[in-house]
Amino acid sequence: MKDTLIQDSLKVAEQAISASSDKGDSTNIWMWVAVGEFAIIVGLLLAKKLKRKPNAKQRFKEEAKSQDVDFNNIIKSSFHSTELYDILKVKCHPDRFPTDPELNGIADKLFQEITKNKTNHKRLEELKIEAEQKLNINF
């Protein structure tokens, strides 16, 4: 069945070629238009496939653009985080709880978090609330 289908296709193609040679130049023009369209399609597909992938800097830039920015936290972190950090590091230092090992452990973990986030005002506020709850410290 496939053989007959291929043979029929070849016969139709031969008839089309012989008919086109009888008509003259008008069919030739359309053949070149079709060849041109095919070349454009192949060119576009190759351009899409060979398109450069973004490097690390470009990916970082795109990721930064897609994220939400908390400008309030940035401003507060720039101007007010050192004051809050100084208060928290004094109040939550593990040496203030030498008698109770459980509170000392909690204070140690809090102090490490405070030190790690000393320029993030929003996180320092969260740690302040956590210290008030867990260590019973009044600010």
C-alpha atoms as an extended CHARMM CRD file, in Angstrom:
* protein
*
       139  EXT
         1         1  MET       CA              0.0000000000        0.0000000000        0.0000000000  PROA      1               0.0000000000
         2         2  LYS       CA              2.8400000000        2.3650000000        0.8290000000  PROA      2               0.0000000000
         3         3  ASP       CA              4.5320000000        1.5360000000       -2.4520000000  PROA      3               0.0000000000
         4         4  THR       CA              1.4310000000        2.4150000000       -4.4550000000  PROA      4               0.0000000000
         5         5  LEU       CA              1.0350000000        5.6380000000       -2.5210000000  PROA      5               0.0000000000
         6         6  ILE       CA              4.6320000000        6.6200000000       -3.2580000000  PROA      6               0.0000000000
         7         7  GLN       CA              4.2750000000        5.6650000000       -6.9190000000  PROA      7               0.0000000000
         8         8  ASP       CA              1.0700000000        7.6940000000       -7.2270000000  PROA      8               0.0000000000
         9         9  SER       CA              2.8060000000       10.6760000000       -5.6190000000  PROA      9               0.0000000000
        10        10  LEU       CA              5.6890000000       10.4030000000       -8.0630000000  PROA      10              0.0000000000
        11        11  LYS       CA              3.2710000000       10.2740000000      -11.0330000000  PROA      11              0.0000000000
        12        12  VAL       CA              1.4680000000       13.3900000000       -9.7890000000  PROA      12              0.0000000000
        13        13  ALA       CA              4.8090000000       15.1590000000       -9.3160000000  PROA      13              0.0000000000
        14        14  GLU       CA              5.9040000000       14.2380000000      -12.8460000000  PROA      14              0.0000000000
        15        15  GLN       CA              2.6160000000       15.5150000000      -14.2550000000  PROA      15              0.0000000000
        16        16  ALA       CA              3.0020000000       18.7620000000      -12.3060000000  PROA      16              0.0000000000
        17        17  ILE       CA              6.5430000000       19.2290000000      -13.6070000000  PROA      17              0.0000000000
        18        18  SER       CA              5.5300000000       18.5750000000      -17.1950000000  PROA      18              0.0000000000
        19        19  ALA       CA              2.5190000000       20.8880000000      -16.8350000000  PROA      19              0.0000000000
        20        20  SER       CA              4.7040000000       23.6360000000      -15.3500000000  PROA      20              0.0000000000
        21        21  SER       CA              7.1590000000       23.4720000000      -18.2080000000  PROA      21              0.0000000000
        22        22  ASP       CA              4.2110000000       23.9810000000      -20.6100000000  PROA      22              0.0000000000
        23        23  LYS       CA              2.9470000000       27.1060000000      -18.8160000000  PROA      23              0.0000000000
        24        24  GLY       CA              6.2110000000       29.0170000000      -19.0070000000  PROA      24              0.0000000000
        25        25  ASP       CA              7.6470000000       31.5510000000      -16.5390000000  PROA      25              0.0000000000
        26        26  SER       CA              4.5970000000       32.1600000000      -14.2950000000  PROA      26              0.0000000000
        27        27  THR       CA              5.0100000000       28.8490000000      -12.4720000000  PROA      27              0.0000000000
        28        28  ASN       CA              8.7260000000       29.3860000000      -12.1630000000  PROA      28              0.0000000000
        29        29  ILE       CA              8.1470000000       32.6130000000      -10.2330000000  PROA      29              0.0000000000
        30        30  TRP       CA              5.8700000000       30.9040000000       -7.7190000000  PROA      30              0.0000000000
        31        31  MET       CA              8.3740000000       28.1130000000       -7.2790000000  PROA      31              0.0000000000
        32        32  TRP       CA             11.0340000000       30.6910000000       -6.3460000000  PROA      32              0.0000000000
        33        33  VAL       CA              8.5990000000       32.3850000000       -3.9700000000  PROA      33              0.0000000000
        34        34  ALA       CA              8.0010000000       29.0250000000       -2.2600000000  PROA      34              0.0000000000
        35        35  VAL       CA             11.7570000000       28.3690000000       -2.0960000000  PROA      35              0.0000000000
        36        36  GLY       CA             12.2580000000       31.8270000000       -0.5710000000  PROA      36              0.0000000000
        37        37  GLU       CA              9.5670000000       31.2250000000        2.0460000000  PROA      37              0.0000000000
        38        38  PHE       CA             11.1470000000       27.8900000000        2.8980000000  PROA      38              0.0000000000
        39        39  ALA       CA             14.5390000000       29.5550000000        3.2890000000  PROA      39              0.0000000000
        40        40  ILE       CA             13.0560000000       32.1930000000        5.6130000000  PROA      40              0.0000000000
        41        41  ILE       CA             11.3830000000       29.5410000000        7.7570000000  PROA      41              0.0000000000
        42        42  VAL       CA             14.5910000000       27.5020000000        7.9970000000  PROA      42              0.0000000000
        43        43  GLY       CA             16.5510000000       30.6610000000        8.8390000000  PROA      43              0.0000000000
        44        44  LEU       CA             14.1450000000       31.6070000000       11.6230000000  PROA      44              0.0000000000
        45        45  LEU       CA             14.2280000000       28.1140000000       13.0770000000  PROA      45              0.0000000000
        46        46  LEU       CA             18.0320000000       28.1040000000       13.0570000000  PROA      46              0.0000000000
        47        47  ALA       CA             18.1570000000       31.5610000000       14.6240000000  PROA      47              0.0000000000
        48        48  LYS       CA             15.8290000000       30.4060000000       17.4000000000  PROA      48              0.0000000000
        49        49  LYS       CA             17.8590000000       27.2540000000       18.0070000000  PROA      49              0.0000000000
        50        50  LEU       CA             21.2190000000       29.0260000000       17.9580000000  PROA      50              0.0000000000
        51        51  LYS       CA             20.0510000000       31.9350000000       20.1210000000  PROA      51              0.0000000000
        52        52  ARG       CA             22.4980000000       32.6580000000       22.9120000000  PROA      52              0.0000000000
        53        53  LYS       CA             21.5420000000       31.5680000000       26.3690000000  PROA      53              0.0000000000
        54        54  PRO       CA             21.7900000000       34.2700000000       29.0360000000  PROA      54              0.0000000000
        55        55  ASN       CA             24.9290000000       34.2160000000       31.1440000000  PROA      55              0.0000000000
        56        56  ALA       CA             24.9500000000       34.3270000000       34.9380000000  PROA      56              0.0000000000
        57        57  LYS       CA             24.9390000000       38.1240000000       35.0970000000  PROA      57              0.0000000000
        58        58  GLN       CA             21.9210000000       38.3990000000       32.8090000000  PROA      58              0.0000000000
        59        59  ARG       CA             20.0520000000       35.6710000000       34.7320000000  PROA      59              0.0000000000
        60        60  PHE       CA             20.7600000000       37.4690000000       38.0280000000  PROA      60              0.0000000000
        61        61  LYS       CA             19.5140000000       40.7260000000       36.5360000000  PROA      61              0.0000000000
        62        62  GLU       CA             16.2800000000       39.1020000000       35.3180000000  PROA      62              0.0000000000
        63        63  GLU       CA             15.7050000000       37.4070000000       38.6770000000  PROA      63              0.0000000000
        64        64  ALA       CA             16.2550000000       40.6970000000       40.4830000000  PROA      64              0.0000000000
        65        65  LYS       CA             13.7460000000       42.4330000000       38.2170000000  PROA      65              0.0000000000
        66        66  SER       CA             11.1140000000       39.7710000000       38.8310000000  PROA      66              0.0000000000
        67        67  GLN       CA             11.3060000000       39.9430000000       42.6420000000  PROA      67              0.0000000000
        68        68  ASP       CA              9.3930000000       42.3520000000       44.8440000000  PROA      68              0.0000000000
        69        69  VAL       CA             11.5370000000       44.9210000000       46.6200000000  PROA      69              0.0000000000
        70        70  ASP       CA             10.7110000000       46.2050000000       50.0940000000  PROA      70              0.0000000000
        71        71  PHE       CA             12.0380000000       49.7560000000       49.9130000000  PROA      71              0.0000000000
        72        72  ASN       CA             10.8230000000       50.5180000000       53.4250000000  PROA      72              0.0000000000
        73        73  ASN       CA             13.0710000000       47.7530000000       54.7980000000  PROA      73              0.0000000000
        74        74  ILE       CA             15.9920000000       48.9720000000       52.6860000000  PROA      74              0.0000000000
        75        75  ILE       CA             15.7000000000       52.5210000000       54.0550000000  PROA      75              0.0000000000
        76        76  LYS       CA             15.2490000000       51.3430000000       57.6410000000  PROA      76              0.0000000000
        77        77  SER       CA             18.1390000000       48.8990000000       57.2620000000  PROA      77              0.0000000000
        78        78  SER       CA             20.3820000000       51.6580000000       55.9720000000  PROA      78              0.0000000000
        79        79  PHE       CA             19.6900000000       54.1360000000       58.7600000000  PROA      79              0.0000000000
        80        80  HSD       CA             18.2010000000       52.3660000000       61.7830000000  PROA      80              0.0000000000
        81        81  SER       CA             19.4530000000       48.7830000000       61.8430000000  PROA      81              0.0000000000
        82        82  THR       CA             22.6750000000       49.5490000000       63.7670000000  PROA      82              0.0000000000
        83        83  GLU       CA             20.7170000000       51.0780000000       66.6660000000  PROA      83              0.0000000000
        84        84  LEU       CA             18.3900000000       48.0870000000       66.8980000000  PROA      84              0.0000000000
        85        85  TYR       CA             21.3040000000       45.6770000000       66.4780000000  PROA      85              0.0000000000
        86        86  ASP       CA             23.2210000000       47.3140000000       69.3380000000  PROA      86              0.0000000000
        87        87  ILE       CA             20.1960000000       47.0680000000       71.6400000000  PROA      87              0.0000000000
        88        88  LEU       CA             19.5070000000       43.4340000000       70.7370000000  PROA      88              0.0000000000
        89        89  LYS       CA             23.0980000000       42.2720000000       71.0440000000  PROA      89              0.0000000000
        90        90  VAL       CA             23.3020000000       43.6390000000       74.5760000000  PROA      90              0.0000000000
        91        91  LYS       CA             19.8870000000       42.3990000000       75.7490000000  PROA      91              0.0000000000
        92        92  CYS       CA             20.0890000000       38.9260000000       74.1330000000  PROA      92              0.0000000000
        93        93  HSD       CA             23.7180000000       38.0660000000       74.8150000000  PROA      93              0.0000000000
        94        94  PRO       CA             24.0750000000       34.5250000000       76.1920000000  PROA      94              0.0000000000
        95        95  ASP       CA             26.2860000000       35.7480000000       79.0510000000  PROA      95              0.0000000000
        96        96  ARG       CA             23.2260000000       37.4270000000       80.5840000000  PROA      96              0.0000000000
        97        97  PHE       CA             21.7100000000       33.9810000000       81.2880000000  PROA      97              0.0000000000
        98        98  PRO       CA             24.5060000000       31.9800000000       82.9660000000  PROA      98              0.0000000000
        99        99  THR       CA             22.3220000000       30.2220000000       85.5380000000  PROA      99              0.0000000000
       100       100  ASP       CA             19.6430000000       28.7540000000       83.2730000000  PROA      100             0.0000000000
       101       101  PRO       CA             21.1310000000       26.4820000000       80.5510000000  PROA      101             0.0000000000
       102       102  GLU       CA             17.8480000000       26.3700000000       78.6150000000  PROA      102             0.0000000000
       103       103  LEU       CA             17.5950000000       30.1760000000       78.3810000000  PROA      103             0.0000000000
       104       104  ASN       CA             21.3140000000       30.3370000000       77.6360000000  PROA      104             0.0000000000
       105       105  GLY       CA             20.8300000000       27.9980000000       74.6430000000  PROA      105             0.0000000000
       106       106  ILE       CA             17.8790000000       30.0210000000       73.3540000000  PROA      106             0.0000000000
       107       107  ALA       CA             19.8250000000       33.2540000000       73.8220000000  PROA      107             0.0000000000
       108       108  ASP       CA             22.8020000000       31.7770000000       71.9870000000  PROA      108             0.0000000000
       109       109  LYS       CA             20.6700000000       30.8430000000       68.9660000000  PROA      109             0.0000000000
       110       110  LEU       CA             18.9790000000       34.2510000000       68.9900000000  PROA      110             0.0000000000
       111       111  PHE       CA             22.3210000000       36.0180000000       69.3080000000  PROA      111             0.0000000000
       112       112  GLN       CA             23.6870000000       34.1100000000       66.3060000000  PROA      112             0.0000000000
       113       113  GLU       CA             20.6180000000       35.0970000000       64.2540000000  PROA      113             0.0000000000
       114       114  ILE       CA             20.9550000000       38.7060000000       65.3830000000  PROA      114             0.0000000000
       115       115  THR       CA             24.6070000000       38.7650000000       64.3690000000  PROA      115             0.0000000000
       116       116  LYS       CA             23.8260000000       37.1540000000       61.0120000000  PROA      116             0.0000000000
       117       117  ASN       CA             21.0740000000       39.7140000000       60.2450000000  PROA      117             0.0000000000
       118       118  LYS       CA             22.6320000000       42.8590000000       61.6720000000  PROA      118             0.0000000000
       119       119  THR       CA             21.8660000000       44.8800000000       58.5180000000  PROA      119             0.0000000000
       120       120  ASN       CA             18.2930000000       43.6010000000       58.0020000000  PROA      120             0.0000000000
       121       121  HSD       CA             15.9450000000       45.7980000000       60.0060000000  PROA      121             0.0000000000
       122       122  LYS       CA             12.8300000000       43.7310000000       59.2840000000  PROA      122             0.0000000000
       123       123  ARG       CA             14.4440000000       40.5240000000       60.5210000000  PROA      123             0.0000000000
       124       124  LEU       CA             15.8410000000       42.3120000000       63.5910000000  PROA      124             0.0000000000
       125       125  GLU       CA             12.3050000000       43.4340000000       64.4740000000  PROA      125             0.0000000000
       126       126  GLU       CA             11.1450000000       39.8100000000       64.2070000000  PROA      126             0.0000000000
       127       127  LEU       CA             14.0280000000       38.6850000000       66.4260000000  PROA      127             0.0000000000
       128       128  LYS       CA             13.1530000000       41.3970000000       68.9530000000  PROA      128             0.0000000000
       129       129  ILE       CA              9.6070000000       40.0260000000       69.2240000000  PROA      129             0.0000000000
       130       130  GLU       CA             10.9720000000       36.4880000000       69.4880000000  PROA      130             0.0000000000
       131       131  ALA       CA             13.3420000000       37.5680000000       72.2780000000  PROA      131             0.0000000000
       132       132  GLU       CA             10.4700000000       39.2180000000       74.1690000000  PROA      132             0.0000000000
       133       133  GLN       CA              8.4730000000       35.9920000000       73.9800000000  PROA      133             0.0000000000
       134       134  LYS       CA             11.1660000000       33.3920000000       74.6170000000  PROA      134             0.0000000000
       135       135  LEU       CA             13.5480000000       35.2190000000       76.9750000000  PROA      135             0.0000000000
       136       136  ASN       CA             10.9850000000       37.4630000000       78.7370000000  PROA      136             0.0000000000
       137       137  ILE       CA             12.9970000000       40.5900000000       77.9600000000  PROA      137             0.0000000000
       138       138  ASN       CA             11.3190000000       44.0080000000       78.1060000000  PROA      138             0.0000000000
       139       139  PHE       CA             12.5860000000       46.5640000000       75.6460000000  PROA      139             0.0000000000
